[in-house]
Amino acid sequence: NSAGTVEAVGRLSVQTLPSFVITPRDMSVGRGRTAIFQCVVTSNPPPTVFWSKGKEQLLMFPHQDHGRFLVSE
């Protein structure tokens, strides 16, 4: 693009594979009710939790090993 380009090389050392402590569940709720999705993951280096709907990924909890997402509409 007109702003130029940037390249970088890095190294990632995974010491512990990610493991779900609490896995989000599929959920159906009635109109006017609230759905609460929870997720807890352990790994080293620490994971980043994101939620997705369709093809869109929503980064909600940078550098966190857990997350809670409420849907009320």
mmCIF file of the N, C-alpha and C atoms, coordinates in Angstrom:
data_MODEL
# 
_entry.id   MODEL 
# 
loop_
_atom_site.group_PDB 
_atom_site.id 
_atom_site.type_symbol 
_atom_site.label_atom_id 
_atom_site.label_alt_id 
_atom_site.label_comp_id 
_atom_site.label_asym_id 
_atom_site.label_entity_id 
_atom_site.label_seq_id 
_atom_site.pdbx_PDB_ins_code 
_atom_site.Cartn_x 
_atom_site.Cartn_y 
_atom_site.Cartn_z 
_atom_site.occupancy 
_atom_site.B_iso_or_equiv 
_atom_site.pdbx_formal_charge 
_atom_site.auth_seq_id 
_atom_site.auth_comp_id 
_atom_site.auth_asym_id 
_atom_site.auth_atom_id 
_atom_site.pdbx_PDB_model_num 
ATOM 1   N N  . ASN A 1 1  ? 0.829   -1.180  0.000  1.00 0.00 ? 1  ASN A N  1 
ATOM 2   C CA . ASN A 1 1  ? 0.000   0.000   0.000  1.00 0.00 ? 1  ASN A CA 1 
ATOM 3   C C  . ASN A 1 1  ? 0.875   1.246   0.000  1.00 0.00 ? 1  ASN A C  1 
ATOM 4   N N  . SER A 1 2  ? 0.284   2.413   -0.035 1.00 0.00 ? 2  SER A N  1 
ATOM 5   C CA . SER A 1 2  ? 1.046   3.659   -0.141 1.00 0.00 ? 2  SER A CA 1 
ATOM 6   C C  . SER A 1 2  ? 1.836   3.980   1.125  1.00 0.00 ? 2  SER A C  1 
ATOM 7   N N  . ALA A 1 3  ? 1.484   3.381   2.252  1.00 0.00 ? 3  ALA A N  1 
ATOM 8   C CA . ALA A 1 3  ? 2.203   3.635   3.507  1.00 0.00 ? 3  ALA A CA 1 
ATOM 9   C C  . ALA A 1 3  ? 3.474   2.808   3.601  1.00 0.00 ? 3  ALA A C  1 
ATOM 10  N N  . GLY A 1 4  ? 3.644   1.823   2.729  1.00 0.00 ? 4  GLY A N  1 
ATOM 11  C CA . GLY A 1 4  ? 4.833   0.978   2.760  1.00 0.00 ? 4  GLY A CA 1 
ATOM 12  C C  . GLY A 1 4  ? 4.529   -0.385  3.337  1.00 0.00 ? 4  GLY A C  1 
ATOM 13  N N  . THR A 1 5  ? 5.573   -1.128  3.625  1.00 0.00 ? 5  THR A N  1 
ATOM 14  C CA . THR A 1 5  ? 5.404   -2.464  4.188  1.00 0.00 ? 5  THR A CA 1 
ATOM 15  C C  . THR A 1 5  ? 6.340   -2.640  5.374  1.00 0.00 ? 5  THR A C  1 
ATOM 16  N N  . VAL A 1 6  ? 6.010   -3.596  6.214  1.00 0.00 ? 6  VAL A N  1 
ATOM 17  C CA . VAL A 1 6  ? 6.843   -3.936  7.365  1.00 0.00 ? 6  VAL A CA 1 
ATOM 18  C C  . VAL A 1 6  ? 6.929   -5.446  7.430  1.00 0.00 ? 6  VAL A C  1 
ATOM 19  N N  . GLU A 1 7  ? 8.121   -5.954  7.650  1.00 0.00 ? 7  GLU A N  1 
ATOM 20  C CA . GLU A 1 7  ? 8.317   -7.386  7.824  1.00 0.00 ? 7  GLU A CA 1 
ATOM 21  C C  . GLU A 1 7  ? 9.072   -7.610  9.114  1.00 0.00 ? 7  GLU A C  1 
ATOM 22  N N  . ALA A 1 8  ? 8.806   -8.743  9.750  1.00 0.00 ? 8  ALA A N  1 
ATOM 23  C CA . ALA A 1 8  ? 9.503   -9.080  10.985 1.00 0.00 ? 8  ALA A CA 1 
ATOM 24  C C  . ALA A 1 8  ? 9.633   -10.587 11.092 1.00 0.00 ? 8  ALA A C  1 
ATOM 25  N N  . VAL A 1 9  ? 10.632  -11.008 11.796 1.00 0.00 ? 9  VAL A N  1 
ATOM 26  C CA . VAL A 1 9  ? 10.847  -12.422 12.068 1.00 0.00 ? 9  VAL A CA 1 
ATOM 27  C C  . VAL A 1 9  ? 10.851  -12.578 13.577 1.00 0.00 ? 9  VAL A C  1 
ATOM 28  N N  . GLY A 1 10 ? 10.189  -13.598 14.060 1.00 0.00 ? 10 GLY A N  1 
ATOM 29  C CA . GLY A 1 10 ? 10.143  -13.823 15.500 1.00 0.00 ? 10 GLY A CA 1 
ATOM 30  C C  . GLY A 1 10 ? 10.207  -15.299 15.816 1.00 0.00 ? 10 GLY A C  1 
ATOM 31  N N  . ARG A 1 11 ? 10.324  -15.580 17.082 1.00 0.00 ? 11 ARG A N  1 
ATOM 32  C CA . ARG A 1 11 ? 10.380  -16.963 17.540 1.00 0.00 ? 11 ARG A CA 1 
ATOM 33  C C  . ARG A 1 11 ? 9.388   -17.119 18.681 1.00 0.00 ? 11 ARG A C  1 
ATOM 34  N N  . LEU A 1 12 ? 8.577   -18.147 18.613 1.00 0.00 ? 12 LEU A N  1 
ATOM 35  C CA . LEU A 1 12 ? 7.602   -18.437 19.654 1.00 0.00 ? 12 LEU A CA 1 
ATOM 36  C C  . LEU A 1 12 ? 7.944   -19.782 20.257 1.00 0.00 ? 12 LEU A C  1 
ATOM 37  N N  . SER A 1 13 ? 8.164   -19.794 21.539 1.00 0.00 ? 13 SER A N  1 
ATOM 38  C CA . SER A 1 13 ? 8.469   -21.036 22.241 1.00 0.00 ? 13 SER A CA 1 
ATOM 39  C C  . SER A 1 13 ? 7.250   -21.427 23.065 1.00 0.00 ? 13 SER A C  1 
ATOM 40  N N  . VAL A 1 14 ? 6.565   -22.485 22.647 1.00 0.00 ? 14 VAL A N  1 
ATOM 41  C CA . VAL A 1 14 ? 5.389   -22.965 23.365 1.00 0.00 ? 14 VAL A CA 1 
ATOM 42  C C  . VAL A 1 14 ? 5.862   -23.987 24.382 1.00 0.00 ? 14 VAL A C  1 
ATOM 43  N N  . GLN A 1 15 ? 5.707   -23.644 25.658 1.00 0.00 ? 15 GLN A N  1 
ATOM 44  C CA . GLN A 1 15 ? 6.164   -24.523 26.725 1.00 0.00 ? 15 GLN A CA 1 
ATOM 45  C C  . GLN A 1 15 ? 5.055   -25.432 27.226 1.00 0.00 ? 15 GLN A C  1 
ATOM 46  N N  . THR A 1 16 ? 3.819   -24.964 27.159 1.00 0.00 ? 16 THR A N  1 
ATOM 47  C CA . THR A 1 16 ? 2.664   -25.762 27.560 1.00 0.00 ? 16 THR A CA 1 
ATOM 48  C C  . THR A 1 16 ? 1.566   -25.547 26.529 1.00 0.00 ? 16 THR A C  1 
ATOM 49  N N  . LEU A 1 17 ? 1.063   -26.618 25.942 1.00 0.00 ? 17 LEU A N  1 
ATOM 50  C CA . LEU A 1 17 ? -0.022  -26.497 24.968 1.00 0.00 ? 17 LEU A CA 1 
ATOM 51  C C  . LEU A 1 17 ? -1.284  -25.964 25.639 1.00 0.00 ? 17 LEU A C  1 
ATOM 52  N N  . PRO A 1 18 ? -2.093  -25.197 24.917 1.00 0.00 ? 18 PRO A N  1 
ATOM 53  C CA . PRO A 1 18 ? -3.343  -24.697 25.493 1.00 0.00 ? 18 PRO A CA 1 
ATOM 54  C C  . PRO A 1 18 ? -4.257  -25.843 25.911 1.00 0.00 ? 18 PRO A C  1 
ATOM 55  N N  . SER A 1 19 ? -4.916  -25.648 27.048 1.00 0.00 ? 19 SER A N  1 
ATOM 56  C CA . SER A 1 19 ? -5.844  -26.643 27.574 1.00 0.00 ? 19 SER A CA 1 
ATOM 57  C C  . SER A 1 19 ? -7.058  -25.916 28.147 1.00 0.00 ? 19 SER A C  1 
ATOM 58  N N  . PHE A 1 20 ? -8.258  -26.340 27.727 1.00 0.00 ? 20 PHE A N  1 
ATOM 59  C CA . PHE A 1 20 ? -9.481  -25.733 28.244 1.00 0.00 ? 20 PHE A CA 1 
ATOM 60  C C  . PHE A 1 20 ? -9.753  -26.243 29.649 1.00 0.00 ? 20 PHE A C  1 
ATOM 61  N N  . VAL A 1 21 ? -9.922  -25.326 30.597 1.00 0.00 ? 21 VAL A N  1 
ATOM 62  C CA . VAL A 1 21 ? -10.369 -25.657 31.945 1.00 0.00 ? 21 VAL A CA 1 
ATOM 63  C C  . VAL A 1 21 ? -11.893 -25.588 31.964 1.00 0.00 ? 21 VAL A C  1 
ATOM 64  N N  . ILE A 1 22 ? -12.445 -24.543 31.348 1.00 0.00 ? 22 ILE A N  1 
ATOM 65  C CA . ILE A 1 22 ? -13.890 -24.416 31.127 1.00 0.00 ? 22 ILE A CA 1 
ATOM 66  C C  . ILE A 1 22 ? -14.090 -24.177 29.637 1.00 0.00 ? 22 ILE A C  1 
ATOM 67  N N  . THR A 1 23 ? -14.820 -25.070 28.984 1.00 0.00 ? 23 THR A N  1 
ATOM 68  C CA . THR A 1 23 ? -15.071 -24.981 27.549 1.00 0.00 ? 23 THR A CA 1 
ATOM 69  C C  . THR A 1 23 ? -16.426 -24.318 27.308 1.00 0.00 ? 23 THR A C  1 
ATOM 70  N N  . PRO A 1 24 ? -16.492 -23.323 26.432 1.00 0.00 ? 24 PRO A N  1 
ATOM 71  C CA . PRO A 1 24 ? -17.788 -22.711 26.122 1.00 0.00 ? 24 PRO A CA 1 
ATOM 72  C C  . PRO A 1 24 ? -18.760 -23.756 25.562 1.00 0.00 ? 24 PRO A C  1 
ATOM 73  N N  . ARG A 1 25 ? -20.027 -23.631 25.925 1.00 0.00 ? 25 ARG A N  1 
ATOM 74  C CA . ARG A 1 25 ? -21.052 -24.568 25.469 1.00 0.00 ? 25 ARG A CA 1 
ATOM 75  C C  . ARG A 1 25 ? -21.981 -23.896 24.471 1.00 0.00 ? 25 ARG A C  1 
ATOM 76  N N  . ASP A 1 26 ? -22.534 -24.697 23.557 1.00 0.00 ? 26 ASP A N  1 
ATOM 77  C CA . ASP A 1 26 ? -23.600 -24.199 22.691 1.00 0.00 ? 26 ASP A CA 1 
ATOM 78  C C  . ASP A 1 26 ? -24.794 -23.889 23.585 1.00 0.00 ? 26 ASP A C  1 
ATOM 79  N N  . MET A 1 27 ? -25.541 -22.859 23.238 1.00 0.00 ? 27 MET A N  1 
ATOM 80  C CA . MET A 1 27 ? -26.627 -22.452 24.103 1.00 0.00 ? 27 MET A CA 1 
ATOM 81  C C  . MET A 1 27 ? -27.768 -21.866 23.289 1.00 0.00 ? 27 MET A C  1 
ATOM 82  N N  . SER A 1 28 ? -28.988 -22.164 23.697 1.00 0.00 ? 28 SER A N  1 
ATOM 83  C CA . SER A 1 28 ? -30.190 -21.554 23.131 1.00 0.00 ? 28 SER A CA 1 
ATOM 84  C C  . SER A 1 28 ? -30.986 -20.972 24.282 1.00 0.00 ? 28 SER A C  1 
ATOM 85  N N  . VAL A 1 29 ? -31.416 -19.731 24.134 1.00 0.00 ? 29 VAL A N  1 
ATOM 86  C CA . VAL A 1 29 ? -32.232 -19.093 25.165 1.00 0.00 ? 29 VAL A CA 1 
ATOM 87  C C  . VAL A 1 29 ? -33.418 -18.419 24.503 1.00 0.00 ? 29 VAL A C  1 
ATOM 88  N N  . GLY A 1 30 ? -34.465 -18.237 25.265 1.00 0.00 ? 30 GLY A N  1 
ATOM 89  C CA . GLY A 1 30 ? -35.657 -17.580 24.751 1.00 0.00 ? 30 GLY A CA 1 
ATOM 90  C C  . GLY A 1 30 ? -35.469 -16.079 24.611 1.00 0.00 ? 30 GLY A C  1 
ATOM 91  N N  . ARG A 1 31 ? -36.353 -15.478 23.849 1.00 0.00 ? 31 ARG A N  1 
ATOM 92  C CA . ARG A 1 31 ? -36.314 -14.027 23.630 1.00 0.00 ? 31 ARG A CA 1 
ATOM 93  C C  . ARG A 1 31 ? -36.422 -13.301 24.972 1.00 0.00 ? 31 ARG A C  1 
ATOM 94  N N  . GLY A 1 32 ? -35.587 -12.281 25.150 1.00 0.00 ? 32 GLY A N  1 
ATOM 95  C CA . GLY A 1 32 ? -35.593 -11.514 26.387 1.00 0.00 ? 32 GLY A CA 1 
ATOM 96  C C  . GLY A 1 32 ? -34.742 -12.118 27.489 1.00 0.00 ? 32 GLY A C  1 
ATOM 97  N N  . ARG A 1 33 ? -34.160 -13.286 27.244 1.00 0.00 ? 33 ARG A N  1 
ATOM 98  C CA . ARG A 1 33 ? -33.299 -13.951 28.230 1.00 0.00 ? 33 ARG A CA 1 
ATOM 99  C C  . ARG A 1 33 ? -31.841 -13.644 27.915 1.00 0.00 ? 33 ARG A C  1 
ATOM 100 N N  . THR A 1 34 ? -30.955 -13.933 28.846 1.00 0.00 ? 34 THR A N  1 
ATOM 101 C CA . THR A 1 34 ? -29.528 -13.673 28.674 1.00 0.00 ? 34 THR A CA 1 
ATOM 102 C C  . THR A 1 34 ? -28.762 -14.981 28.579 1.00 0.00 ? 34 THR A C  1 
ATOM 103 N N  . ALA A 1 35 ? -27.876 -15.070 27.596 1.00 0.00 ? 35 ALA A N  1 
ATOM 104 C CA . ALA A 1 35 ? -26.975 -16.220 27.458 1.00 0.00 ? 35 ALA A CA 1 
ATOM 105 C C  . ALA A 1 35 ? -25.602 -15.790 27.964 1.00 0.00 ? 35 ALA A C  1 
ATOM 106 N N  . ILE A 1 36 ? -24.983 -16.621 28.789 1.00 0.00 ? 36 ILE A N  1 
ATOM 107 C CA . ILE A 1 36 ? -23.647 -16.332 29.314 1.00 0.00 ? 36 ILE A CA 1 
ATOM 108 C C  . ILE A 1 36 ? -22.712 -17.444 28.863 1.00 0.00 ? 36 ILE A C  1 
ATOM 109 N N  . PHE A 1 37 ? -21.692 -17.069 28.103 1.00 0.00 ? 37 PHE A N  1 
ATOM 110 C CA . PHE A 1 37 ? -20.690 -18.016 27.632 1.00 0.00 ? 37 PHE A CA 1 
ATOM 111 C C  . PHE A 1 37 ? -19.415 -17.788 28.436 1.00 0.00 ? 37 PHE A C  1 
ATOM 112 N N  . GLN A 1 38 ? -18.820 -18.865 28.943 1.00 0.00 ? 38 GLN A N  1 
ATOM 113 C CA . GLN A 1 38 ? -17.597 -18.752 29.725 1.00 0.00 ? 38 GLN A CA 1 
ATOM 114 C C  . GLN A 1 38 ? -16.501 -19.617 29.132 1.00 0.00 ? 38 GLN A C  1 
ATOM 115 N N  . CYS A 1 39 ? -15.261 -19.190 29.334 1.00 0.00 ? 39 CYS A N  1 
ATOM 116 C CA . CYS A 1 39 ? -14.110 -19.901 28.802 1.00 0.00 ? 39 CYS A CA 1 
ATOM 117 C C  . CYS A 1 39 ? -12.914 -19.659 29.721 1.00 0.00 ? 39 CYS A C  1 
ATOM 118 N N  . VAL A 1 40 ? -12.210 -20.732 30.090 1.00 0.00 ? 40 VAL A N  1 
ATOM 119 C CA . VAL A 1 40 ? -10.956 -20.613 30.834 1.00 0.00 ? 40 VAL A CA 1 
ATOM 120 C C  . VAL A 1 40 ? -9.949  -21.531 30.164 1.00 0.00 ? 40 VAL A C  1 
ATOM 121 N N  . VAL A 1 41 ? -8.776  -20.986 29.845 1.00 0.00 ? 41 VAL A N  1 
ATOM 122 C CA . VAL A 1 41 ? -7.734  -21.734 29.142 1.00 0.00 ? 41 VAL A CA 1 
ATOM 123 C C  . VAL A 1 41 ? -6.409  -21.538 29.871 1.00 0.00 ? 41 VAL A C  1 
ATOM 124 N N  . THR A 1 42 ? -5.611  -22.609 29.944 1.00 0.00 ? 42 THR A N  1 
ATOM 125 C CA . THR A 1 42 ? -4.265  -22.494 30.495 1.00 0.00 ? 42 THR A CA 1 
ATOM 126 C C  . THR A 1 42 ? -3.257  -22.846 29.415 1.00 0.00 ? 42 THR A C  1 
ATOM 127 N N  . SER A 1 43 ? -2.127  -22.156 29.407 1.00 0.00 ? 43 SER A N  1 
ATOM 128 C CA . SER A 1 43 ? -1.007  -22.474 28.527 1.00 0.00 ? 43 SER A CA 1 
ATOM 129 C C  . SER A 1 43 ? 0.159   -21.563 28.887 1.00 0.00 ? 43 SER A C  1 
ATOM 130 N N  . ASN A 1 44 ? 1.308   -21.890 28.356 1.00 0.00 ? 44 ASN A N  1 
ATOM 131 C CA . ASN A 1 44 ? 2.490   -21.054 28.539 1.00 0.00 ? 44 ASN A CA 1 
ATOM 132 C C  . ASN A 1 44 ? 3.202   -20.964 27.206 1.00 0.00 ? 44 ASN A C  1 
ATOM 133 N N  . PRO A 1 45 ? 3.290   -19.784 26.576 1.00 0.00 ? 45 PRO A N  1 
ATOM 134 C CA . PRO A 1 45 ? 2.894   -18.471 27.097 1.00 0.00 ? 45 PRO A CA 1 
ATOM 135 C C  . PRO A 1 45 ? 1.380   -18.341 27.218 1.00 0.00 ? 45 PRO A C  1 
ATOM 136 N N  . PRO A 1 46 ? 0.918   -17.357 28.024 1.00 0.00 ? 46 PRO A N  1 
ATOM 137 C CA . PRO A 1 46 ? -0.519  -17.191 28.249 1.00 0.00 ? 46 PRO A CA 1 
ATOM 138 C C  . PRO A 1 46 ? -1.277  -16.978 26.939 1.00 0.00 ? 46 PRO A C  1 
ATOM 139 N N  . PRO A 1 47 ? -2.484  -17.549 26.845 1.00 0.00 ? 47 PRO A N  1 
ATOM 140 C CA . PRO A 1 47 ? -3.283  -17.419 25.625 1.00 0.00 ? 47 PRO A CA 1 
ATOM 141 C C  . PRO A 1 47 ? -4.035  -16.092 25.579 1.00 0.00 ? 47 PRO A C  1 
ATOM 142 N N  . THR A 1 48 ? -4.605  -15.799 24.430 1.00 0.00 ? 48 THR A N  1 
ATOM 143 C CA . THR A 1 48 ? -5.536  -14.691 24.266 1.00 0.00 ? 48 THR A CA 1 
ATOM 144 C C  . THR A 1 48 ? -6.884  -15.293 23.910 1.00 0.00 ? 48 THR A C  1 
ATOM 145 N N  . VAL A 1 49 ? -7.920  -14.896 24.629 1.00 0.00 ? 49 VAL A N  1 
ATOM 146 C CA . VAL A 1 49 ? -9.262  -15.429 24.396 1.00 0.00 ? 49 VAL A CA 1 
ATOM 147 C C  . VAL A 1 49 ? -10.010 -14.488 23.455 1.00 0.00 ? 49 VAL A C  1 
ATOM 148 N N  . PHE A 1 50 ? -10.618 -15.041 22.412 1.00 0.00 ? 50 PHE A N  1 
ATOM 149 C CA . PHE A 1 50 ? -11.469 -14.239 21.539 1.00 0.00 ? 50 PHE A CA 1 
ATOM 150 C C  . PHE A 1 50 ? -12.736 -15.024 21.262 1.00 0.00 ? 50 PHE A C  1 
ATOM 151 N N  . TRP A 1 51 ? -13.772 -14.311 20.912 1.00 0.00 ? 51 TRP A N  1 
ATOM 152 C CA . TRP A 1 51 ? -15.055 -14.922 20.577 1.00 0.00 ? 51 TRP A CA 1 
ATOM 153 C C  . TRP A 1 51 ? -15.310 -14.687 19.104 1.00 0.00 ? 51 TRP A C  1 
ATOM 154 N N  . SER A 1 52 ? -15.996 -15.637 18.458 1.00 0.00 ? 52 SER A N  1 
ATOM 155 C CA . SER A 1 52 ? -16.300 -15.463 17.043 1.00 0.00 ? 52 SER A CA 1 
ATOM 156 C C  . SER A 1 52 ? -17.764 -15.773 16.772 1.00 0.00 ? 52 SER A C  1 
ATOM 157 N N  . LYS A 1 53 ? -18.281 -15.088 15.779 1.00 0.00 ? 53 LYS A N  1 
ATOM 158 C CA . LYS A 1 53 ? -19.634 -15.335 15.285 1.00 0.00 ? 53 LYS A CA 1 
ATOM 159 C C  . LYS A 1 53 ? -19.512 -15.343 13.782 1.00 0.00 ? 53 LYS A C  1 
ATOM 160 N N  . GLY A 1 54 ? -19.766 -16.471 13.173 1.00 0.00 ? 54 GLY A N  1 
ATOM 161 C CA . GLY A 1 54 ? -19.568 -16.589 11.739 1.00 0.00 ? 54 GLY A CA 1 
ATOM 162 C C  . GLY A 1 54 ? -18.093 -16.466 11.426 1.00 0.00 ? 54 GLY A C  1 
ATOM 163 N N  . LYS A 1 55 ? -17.753 -15.561 10.523 1.00 0.00 ? 55 LYS A N  1 
ATOM 164 C CA . LYS A 1 55 ? -16.355 -15.372 10.130 1.00 0.00 ? 55 LYS A CA 1 
ATOM 165 C C  . LYS A 1 55 ? -15.684 -14.233 10.893 1.00 0.00 ? 55 LYS A C  1 
ATOM 166 N N  . GLU A 1 56 ? -16.420 -13.564 11.750 1.00 0.00 ? 56 GLU A N  1 
ATOM 167 C CA . GLU A 1 56 ? -15.887 -12.405 12.472 1.00 0.00 ? 56 GLU A CA 1 
ATOM 168 C C  . GLU A 1 56 ? -15.314 -12.830 13.820 1.00 0.00 ? 56 GLU A C  1 
ATOM 169 N N  . GLN A 1 57 ? -14.075 -12.435 14.101 1.00 0.00 ? 57 GLN A N  1 
ATOM 170 C CA . GLN A 1 57 ? -13.457 -12.707 15.391 1.00 0.00 ? 57 GLN A CA 1 
ATOM 171 C C  . GLN A 1 57 ? -13.430 -11.413 16.188 1.00 0.00 ? 57 GLN A C  1 
ATOM 172 N N  . LEU A 1 58 ? -13.910 -11.480 17.409 1.00 0.00 ? 58 LEU A N  1 
ATOM 173 C CA . LEU A 1 58 ? -13.990 -10.306 18.258 1.00 0.00 ? 58 LEU A CA 1 
ATOM 174 C C  . LEU A 1 58 ? -13.013 -10.481 19.411 1.00 0.00 ? 58 LEU A C  1 
ATOM 175 N N  . LEU A 1 59 ? -11.907 -9.746  19.408 1.00 0.00 ? 59 LEU A N  1 
ATOM 176 C CA . LEU A 1 59 ? -10.910 -9.838  20.465 1.00 0.00 ? 59 LEU A CA 1 
ATOM 177 C C  . LEU A 1 59 ? -11.428 -9.074  21.668 1.00 0.00 ? 59 LEU A C  1 
ATOM 178 N N  . MET A 1 60 ? -11.735 -9.795  22.736 1.00 0.00 ? 60 MET A N  1 
ATOM 179 C CA . MET A 1 60 ? -12.365 -9.164  23.880 1.00 0.00 ? 60 MET A CA 1 
ATOM 180 C C  . MET A 1 60 ? -11.477 -9.109  25.112 1.00 0.00 ? 60 MET A C  1 
ATOM 181 N N  . PHE A 1 61 ? -10.576 -10.054 25.255 1.00 0.00 ? 61 PHE A N  1 
ATOM 182 C CA . PHE A 1 61 ? -9.805  -10.157 26.484 1.00 0.00 ? 61 PHE A CA 1 
ATOM 183 C C  . PHE A 1 61 ? -8.327  -10.342 26.172 1.00 0.00 ? 61 PHE A C  1 
ATOM 184 N N  . PRO A 1 62 ? -7.637  -9.322  25.648 1.00 0.00 ? 62 PRO A N  1 
ATOM 185 C CA . PRO A 1 62 ? -6.228  -9.498  25.307 1.00 0.00 ? 62 PRO A CA 1 
ATOM 186 C C  . PRO A 1 62 ? -5.414  -9.930  26.521 1.00 0.00 ? 62 PRO A C  1 
ATOM 187 N N  . HIS A 1 63 ? -4.556  -10.913 26.323 1.00 0.00 ? 63 HIS A N  1 
ATOM 188 C CA . HIS A 1 63 ? -3.627  -11.399 27.347 1.00 0.00 ? 63 HIS A CA 1 
ATOM 189 C C  . HIS A 1 63 ? -4.340  -11.950 28.578 1.00 0.00 ? 63 HIS A C  1 
ATOM 190 N N  . GLN A 1 64 ? -5.527  -12.502 28.405 1.00 0.00 ? 64 GLN A N  1 
ATOM 191 C CA . GLN A 1 64 ? -6.253  -13.124 29.503 1.00 0.00 ? 64 GLN A CA 1 
ATOM 192 C C  . GLN A 1 64 ? -6.420  -14.604 29.209 1.00 0.00 ? 64 GLN A C  1 
ATOM 193 N N  . ASP A 1 65 ? -6.453  -15.424 30.258 1.00 0.00 ? 65 ASP A N  1 
ATOM 194 C CA . ASP A 1 65 ? -6.641  -16.858 30.077 1.00 0.00 ? 65 ASP A CA 1 
ATOM 195 C C  . ASP A 1 65 ? -8.090  -17.268 30.302 1.00 0.00 ? 65 ASP A C  1 
ATOM 196 N N  . HIS A 1 66 ? -8.970  -16.286 30.435 1.00 0.00 ? 66 HIS A N  1 
ATOM 197 C CA . HIS A 1 66 ? -10.383 -16.591 30.647 1.00 0.00 ? 66 HIS A CA 1 
ATOM 198 C C  . HIS A 1 66 ? -11.228 -15.495 30.006 1.00 0.00 ? 66 HIS A C  1 
ATOM 199 N N  . GLY A 1 67 ? -12.493 -15.762 29.885 1.00 0.00 ? 67 GLY A N  1 
ATOM 200 C CA . GLY A 1 67 ? -13.390 -14.774 29.320 1.00 0.00 ? 67 GLY A CA 1 
ATOM 201 C C  . GLY A 1 67 ? -14.831 -15.116 29.637 1.00 0.00 ? 67 GLY A C  1 
ATOM 202 N N  . ARG A 1 68 ? -15.666 -14.109 29.646 1.00 0.00 ? 68 ARG A N  1 
ATOM 203 C CA . ARG A 1 68 ? -17.097 -14.281 29.878 1.00 0.00 ? 68 ARG A CA 1 
ATOM 204 C C  . ARG A 1 68 ? -17.792 -13.323 28.934 1.00 0.00 ? 68 ARG A C  1 
ATOM 205 N N  . PHE A 1 69 ? -18.738 -13.837 28.175 1.00 0.00 ? 69 PHE A N  1 
ATOM 206 C CA . PHE A 1 69 ? -19.413 -13.058 27.144 1.00 0.00 ? 69 PHE A CA 1 
ATOM 207 C C  . PHE A 1 69 ? -20.906 -13.179 27.365 1.00 0.00 ? 69 PHE A C  1 
ATOM 208 N N  . LEU A 1 70 ? -21.594 -12.050 27.558 1.00 0.00 ? 70 LEU A N  1 
ATOM 209 C CA . LEU A 1 70 ? -23.034 -12.035 27.781 1.00 0.00 ? 70 LEU A CA 1 
ATOM 210 C C  . LEU A 1 70 ? -23.738 -11.536 26.538 1.00 0.00 ? 70 LEU A C  1 
ATOM 211 N N  . VAL A 1 71 ? -24.798 -12.231 26.153 1.00 0.00 ? 71 VAL A N  1 
ATOM 212 C CA . VAL A 1 71 ? -25.626 -11.822 25.024 1.00 0.00 ? 71 VAL A CA 1 
ATOM 213 C C  . VAL A 1 71 ? -27.037 -11.665 25.556 1.00 0.00 ? 71 VAL A C  1 
ATOM 214 N N  . SER A 1 72 ? -27.591 -10.453 25.421 1.00 0.00 ? 72 SER A N  1 
ATOM 215 C CA . SER A 1 72 ? -28.931 -10.224 25.959 1.00 0.00 ? 72 SER A CA 1 
ATOM 216 C C  . SER A 1 72 ? -29.918 -9.731  24.915 1.00 0.00 ? 72 SER A C  1 
ATOM 217 N N  . GLU A 1 73 ? -29.492 -9.600  23.657 1.00 0.00 ? 73 GLU A N  1 
ATOM 218 C CA . GLU A 1 73 ? -30.411 -9.187  22.597 1.00 0.00 ? 73 GLU A CA 1 
ATOM 219 C C  . GLU A 1 73 ? -30.216 -10.041 21.385 1.00 0.00 ? 73 GLU A C  1 
# 
